[in-house]
Amino acid sequence: MRDLKVVDVARSVGTSPATFYQYFHDVEEAVLALSDAVGEETAPLQAMVAGDWSGLDGLAVVRRFVEEAKTTVSLSHPNIVPV
């Protein structure tokens, strides 16, 4: 993260460093905000991972996890094509 610069982040999302600074103090603050957002988006997946995957229902749990993960990613990131 030390090599990540505001100008690089701004360019990658099609905006300017000035706009970046309207929302974030620095790159670290932006990364922390992103981390919080990802944590909120993936909370249902985290609960599934913490559950029991063994026994006869294990395969069904894995299938539900995969479907939930595809849905979570596609809703939050529509440019990513699920496989």
C-alpha positions in Angstrom: 0.0 0.0 0.0 3.0 2.3 0.5 3.5 2.5 -3.3 -0.2 3.3 -3.9 -0.6 7.0 -4.7 -3.7 9.2 -4.7 -3.2 10.1 -8.4 -3.1 6.3 -9.3 -6.3 5.6 -7.3 -8.1 8.7 -8.8 -7.1 7.8 -12.4 -8.2 4.2 -12.0 -11.7 5.3 -11.1 -11.8 8.1 -13.7 -11.6 11.1 -11.4 -9.1 13.6 -10.2 -7.0 13.7 -7.0 -9.0 16.8 -6.0 -12.2 14.8 -6.0 -10.5 12.0 -4.1 -9.5 14.4 -1.4 -13.1 15.6 -1.0 -13.9 12.1 0.3 -10.7 10.8 1.8 -7.8 12.3 3.7 -5.3 9.9 2.2 -5.0 6.4 0.5 -5.0 4.6 3.9 -8.4 6.1 4.8 -9.8 5.1 1.4 -8.5 1.5 1.9 -10.0 1.3 5.3 -13.4 2.6 4.0 -13.2 -0.1 1.2 -12.3 -2.7 3.8 -15.4 -1.7 5.9 -17.6 -1.9 2.8 -16.4 -5.3 1.8 -16.9 -6.6 5.4 -20.5 -5.4 5.3 -21.1 -6.9 1.9 -19.7 -10.3 2.8 -21.2 -10.7 6.3 -23.6 -13.4 5.2 -20.7 -15.3 3.6 -18.6 -15.0 6.7 -21.5 -16.6 8.7 -21.7 -19.5 6.3 -17.9 -20.1 6.4 -18.1 -20.2 10.2 -20.9 -22.9 10.0 -20.6 -26.7 9.9 -19.6 -28.0 6.5 -19.3 -31.6 7.5 -21.7 -34.5 7.3 -24.4 -35.3 4.7 -25.4 -31.6 4.4 -21.8 -30.5 3.7 -22.3 -30.5 -0.1 -25.5 -28.5 0.2 -23.8 -25.9 2.4 -21.0 -25.5 -0.2 -23.5 -25.1 -3.0 -25.5 -22.4 -1.0 -22.2 -20.7 -0.2 -21.2 -20.6 -3.9 -24.6 -19.3 -5.0 -24.6 -16.7 -2.2 -21.1 -15.6 -3.2 -22.0 -15.2 -6.8 -25.0 -13.2 -5.9 -23.1 -11.0 -3.5 -20.4 -10.2 -6.0 -22.7 -9.7 -9.0 -24.9 -7.3 -7.1 -22.1 -5.2 -5.7 -19.8 -5.5 -8.7 -21.9 -6.0 -11.9 -18.8 -5.7 -14.2 -17.5 -9.0 -12.8 -18.9 -11.9 -14.8 -19.7 -14.9 -12.6 -18.6 -18.3 -13.7 
